[in-house]
């Protein structure tokens, strides 16, 4: 059976070895964190300053999202017709739904009297000890930006399975779900779409109607942003206002956006990671106050190790242990390849729509190794090609997006991979330039 493919009785060293490789993939897609706030789940953060018509407001709020999880909705039916018929007659069981409460931060800058409000949704990376605080440094830098002609709102939420969003409660039973099913792009996209719709109503009641949306994602979470943009142009999203901009920092190579993975392989990998192998990895990553996290981050994530600061590793460890470490399941979903489903449908839907897709890259290019995971699909090299074979230049993601009619401009700032953490001032400056407001 599938459950016996990966024998849990293999030597401990083998499990740790596989976990090391998988962990590298998570962090190579821009894993970071900033300040861990004690008692954040039920705390409220609110500050406000004003200079004439200009304002800077920061808030922390809690939202609740109800979902049935896309994996549960798409469970394959039995192949045999008689079995499907029997189950349909004798089963009254329906797909359960779950409520998930989570925190999100809100920053408002610009002209308080302006009738035009542009809202920007920030999508944090998924990995060990990661949450909305990934953008804390960026929000602080954005608060210092001089925006007088309009009003801008930046929203940073914990994604499903990350930090505060790791405790699903059954809508009917009221019981906590002990283990997440396999999360995927649809789950995360629907959560953000629900929050965007909720925020439109909230902002309207406060006298500031949202004019348009922009969405920002980092690295491997780009498919989430593109899925939200697809729902917006197809008018299937619950929010009403147009989404005009998608900004992707540290984008993966073009094949990541165009090639999907085998769903059965993803499911099998997730089952493996959710078992003994994943538990051993999680424990190892957090032991000795996260010594492995610190070492790996210095070597692979930033150009200057000093940019990690004193809070990085302690906060990663604290967040990863929150709620009994249940955020590990979102990391396992990422490692299994849940975000490598390809974005062709989204990109085709956005073609010629006027939605602008732009990129922010780091000037430090010293990393040459590509992200790897034991659970990701490997491509065999073509050994038949000789030394004299013609080298064909591969199309970049920027070139593809430009050809797709979505502009595809690139801004360069300081840093290597974790740009919003390494160079928040540069990131804030370029982000303001890229979005339409």
N, C-alpha and C positions, 0 to 999 in steps of 0.2 A: 504494500500500500504506500501512498504518498508519505504517510507519517513515518515510514520506516526507511525512507531513502537516506536521511541524515541520521545516523545512529547516535543517540545521545550518550552512548557509552564509549564513544571515541575518547582518546586521551585528552586530558585537559589542555595540553599544549596546542593541539590542533584547533580546538574551539577558540582559544585566545588568538591564534594566528589569523584565523578567518575574521575574527572580530576586529583585529587591528586594521586589516585591509578595508573592511567596511567602514570603520570609523574615519579613515582617511577620506573616503568619498563624501561623508557628511560634512566634514569641516572644509574640504576643498571647495564646496559650493557656498562658501562665505559664511561660516559659522562664527558668531560672536555674541557677546552680551555686554551689558554695561552695569548699571547699579541695581542691586537687589534691594527691594523695598520691603522692610518688615511689616507684617500685618497688612499687605497690600490688597488682599482679596476684598475686604470690606471697608477699606479706607477711601477717602475722597481727597483728591489733590486739586486745589483751585487757587490760582493766583491771577491777578489782573493789573496791568499798568496801562496808562494812556498818556498821550501827548497831543492835546488838541483832539483832532478827529482820528488820529492813529491809535491803535490798540494792540495789546499783546495779552492774550488770555490762554491759560493752560488749565485743563480739567482732566480728571480721571473719573470714568463712569463704568457702569456694569451693564451688559446687555445679555439677553438670553436667546439662544437659537434652538429651534426644535427641528430635529432631523430623523430620518429613518435609515440614514447611511446608504450611500449609493451601492455598496457591495451587497447589502442585504436585499436591496430592491432588484438587483440584477442576478440573483442566484439562479444558476442554470436548473432547468427542469429535468427530470429523469428522461433518459433517451427512449425508454419503452412506452409505447402509447397506452398499454393497459395499466401501467403503473401510474402514469399521469392521470388517467381517468379515475383510478381508484383513489388517489390522493385528493383529487378535486372533490370527490363525493364524500369522503370521510374525514376531511380536515377542515376545521373552522378556524385554524390558527392564522392570524394576520401579522404582517410585518410590524413589529413594535417601533414606536417612536421614542426619542429621548430628548430631554431638555438639557442644554449645556450653558451654564452661566460663565461669563468670562469678562475680563477687564479690557478697556481700551482707553488710550490717551488721546487728547484733543488739543491742538494748538491753533489759535486764531490770531492772525496778524493782518496788518493793513489798515485801510480806511474804514472806520466803524460806521460812517454815514453812507458808504457805497451800497448801491442796490445790487451790485454784481458780486456774487460769492462763488468762488471756484473751490471745490472740495477735492482733496488729494488723499487717496487711500494708499497707505504704506504697507507692503506685504513683507514680513520678515522671513529670513531663511528658516529652514527646518533642520534641527540637529540637537545634539546633547546640550541641555540647559539653555535653549534659545526661546525667546519670546519677543514681545513688542518692544522691550527695552533695547533691542538691537538698534533702534533709531533714537535713543535718548540723546546722544551727542548731536545727531542731526537736528532734532527738534530744538535743542538749545541754540544751535547756530542759526536756524531759520528764524528764531525769535529776534535775532539781531539784524535781519535783513530789512532794508528800507523799501517797503511796498506802500505807496501812497495812492495809486490810482484805483486800487481794487481791494477786495477783502478775500483773504485766503484762509482755508481751513485744512489742517493736516491731521489725519486720523491714523493711529497705529494700534492695532488690535492683536490680542493673542489668537493665533490660528487654532483650529480644532486639534486637540491632542497636545497643545503646547502650554506649559505652565498653568495659568489659571483656568484654561479651557480643557482640563483633563479629567473632569468628573461628570460624566453623563448620568442623568437620573431618568429612569423610566417614566414616561408621561402617565401611564396607567398604574404601574406597580409602585412607583415612588422609590424603587430600589436602585442603588448605584450599580452601574455596569462595571464589573471588575476588570474587563479587558476589552479594548477597542477592537472592532472589526477592522479589516484593511481599509484605511482611509485612501481617498484618491482625489484627483483634480476637481471632480464635481463637488465633493463634500466641502472642500475649502472654498471653492468659488461661490457656492450657494450661501455659505456663511457670510462672506463679504457682501454679496448682493443683498442679503437680508439686512445687514447693518447699514448699507448705503441707503436703502429704502427707509429704514427707521430714522436715520439721521436727516433725511430730506424732510420728513414730517416734523421732527424735533426742531430743526432750524427754521422752518416756516412758522411754527408757533412762536418762536422767539423774534420774529420779524425780519429774518434774513433768508430769503429764498435762494436755494442753490441754482446757479445758472448752468454749470457744467461740471463734469468729473474728470479727474486724471487718476491713474493708478501706477504705482511704482513697485517693482519687484527686484529681487537680487538673485543672480545665479540660477540655480536649478528650480526656483519657484516662479520663473517667468511663465510657464504654462498656466498657472493660476490666473495671472494678470490677463493673459490673452483669452482665457476662457470667459472671464468677466466681460472683457471688451466684446467678445463674440455675442454673448447674451444681450449686451446693450444694443448692438446694431441690428440684431434679429428681433428686438423688442420682446424678448422672453424673460428679461430680468424684472424683478419687482420694483426697482427704482425707475424713475421716470425721466430724469434729465439725461442729456447726451453725454457720452464718454468720449472726450476729444483727444486724450493723450495716454500713451503707454510708454513708460520709461523703464528700461532694463539696465541694471548695472552689472558689471562682470558677467556678460552673457556667455553661455556655453557655445561650442562650435555649432555650425549650421546643422549637421546631421542630428543633433539632439532635438531640434525643432521639427524635423521632417520624418524621422524614423521611429516607429512605435516598438513596443516590446510584447512578448507573448504573455497574455493575461494569466495563463496557467502557471507559467514560470514565476510570475510575480507572486501569485497566491502561495506557491510552494515555498518560495524564499521567505515570505512573511511568516508562514507557519514555523519555519526553522528558526528565524530570528526571535519569534515570540516564545521560543522554548528555552532549553538550557543554554544554548549558545549565546542568545541575546542577554540572558540574565548574568552570565559570567562576564560578558563584555561590559555591561552596564556597571557591574560591581568593580571591575578592574579600572574602568575609566575614572571612577570617583574615589578610588582608594588613595591614601597618602595625600589627602586634600587636593586631588586632581593633578598630581604631578605629571601624569601622561598628557592631560589636556594642555597644560602649560608648555610642555616640551614640543608637542605636535604643533601647537598654534604658532610658536616662535619660528619653527622651521618651515611651515607651509602656508600660513595665512596672511602674514603681514611682511612688508618690506623692512620695517624697523621694529624689532622686538619690544622696544621701549614704548611703542604706541599701545601695547596691550594694557598698560597701567597696572595698578595694584589690585583692582577689583575684578578683573576679568575672570580668573580661574575660581576664586572663592564664590563668585556669583553664579558661574556655570554649575558648580557643585551644588550650591544651595537650591537653585531652580530645578536641577535634575532630580533632587530628592523630594521636592514638593509633592504633596498628595501621594506619598509612598512610591514616587518614581514613575507614576503612570504616564508621564510625557514620553516615556521610552517608546510607546507604541507608534507615535507619529514619526519618530526617528526611524523605527524599524520599517514603517511603510515607505519612507523615502529611500532607505537603503535597499529595499526589495525591488525598487524601480517603479513605484506608483506614479511618480512624476515624469517618467520616461514613456509616456503614451503617445508622443508626437503631437504637433500643433497644426497639422495641415488643415484640418477643418476650420480651426480658428483663423488661421492666416487667409484661407480662401474666403471666409465670410467677411474679413476686414478689407479685402482687396478692393481698391477703388472707392472706399467709403469716406475717405477724408480723415480717418483716425490716424494720428501721427504716432509712429513708433520710433523712439530714439534710444540711444545707448550712452552709458557713462562707463568709461574704462579707466583703469589705473595706469599711471606712467611707468611703474616698476614692473618690468616684464621678466624678472629673473627666474620665475617658475616656468619650467618647460614640460614637466610631467603632467599628463592629463589625469583627471579623476578616475579612480578605479574602484571596483567593488567585486568581491567574489561572486556576488549574486547578479551582477549585470552581464548582459550579453557580450561575449567576446567576438571580435572579428578576426578571422585568420588573415595573415598577410599573404600577399601574392608573391610566392617565392620564385615564380617563373620569370618575373621581370628581371632582366639583366642590368648590368651597369650602364649600358648605353640606352636604356629605355627612356622615352620622353617623359619628363615630369610635367604633369598637368596641374595647373594652379587651381586649387579648390576655391569655390565661391564662398565668400564670407557671409555671415548673417546680415551684415549691413547692406551688402550688395543685393542680397535676395529681397530684403525688405524694401529697398529703393525700387527694385524692379517690380515689386508687388504693388507699388503706388502708395506706400505709407512712409515715404521720406527716408528714414534710416540714417539720420545724422548721428555723429559721435562726438562726445565731449571727453576731454582728457583731464584728469585731476591726479593728485598725489595718491600713493598707496599701491597696493598689489592686488588683493582680491576683496578684502573686507573694507570697501571704500567708505561707506557711511560711518565706519568706526575710525578708520585711519586718517581720513581727511574730511571731517564733517563740514568745515567752512567751505572748501572747494565744492563739495557735493551740494550744499545749500545754494551756493552761487549759481552753479550750472543747472540745477533743478528749476530754479526760478526762471531762468532763461528759456528752458525747454517747454514748460507748460503754457497753455493758452489761458490768459486771464484778462 
